[in-house]
Amino acid sequence: METEKKTVNKGGLKKGQTNNPKGKPKGTKNKLTVDVKQKIADYIGEGFDDFKKTVSAITNKTDQARIYIELCKMIIPKPVDPIAKKEEDKFHTEFMKRLFPNRDE
């Protein structure tokens, strides 16, 4: 006699079914992402001088720049139009000039 396996669905829903058929509303921020971004922003803001000293101790200037750029990407919203993109590029250029004033271009 063949034993039949039964799958028990502990959640009470069939596979592919959800209690929220419309899903998460478009543009709703992930709470974890918002919290992480705020912590990074606080860390950079409150400890910026210490952070800058730590990053300045890195001898490779390219690595220094990458660290700053990656952190900025986490806290600065992405532009939604070409004008905003241009402003963002201008901001990054000015930001890098201020961080590394003696850097050759």
PyMOL commands that set and color helices and strands:
alter all, ss='L'
color gray80, all
select helices_A, chain A and resi 31-46+48-56+61-75+82-99
alter helices_A, ss='H'
color red, helices_A
deselect
rebuild
show_as cartoon
